[in-house]
Amino acid sequence: MKEHRESRYKRFIGLCFILVKRLLKEYSNKFSKKDYTQHQLAVSVCLMEYEDKVYRDTADLLFELRAYIGFKDKVLHFTALQKFLRRISLRLLDLILQKT
């Protein structure tokens, strides 16, 4: 009988979380809305690059993978990714993408 293998998305997301938790704080500042963590947003961006998708398609994919990323009540809107990319350092983003 075949062993049950993890989804490639689950493995990739797990590796991304390990890396991102080393590099980013959970929230950007104490006044953050706390809907999503920086870790979740960074992993979502990594997944977008991994799958070579645009923002809207990534939001649809994240809806399917919401349990792996840890979205509870709200599922990420594509504009949240755009805003996250605007505020994160390009050097840090390049480092995260290179490591994944």
Helices and strands as residue ranges (DSSP letters): H 8-23, H 38-51, H 55-64, H 66-69, H 78-87, H 90-99
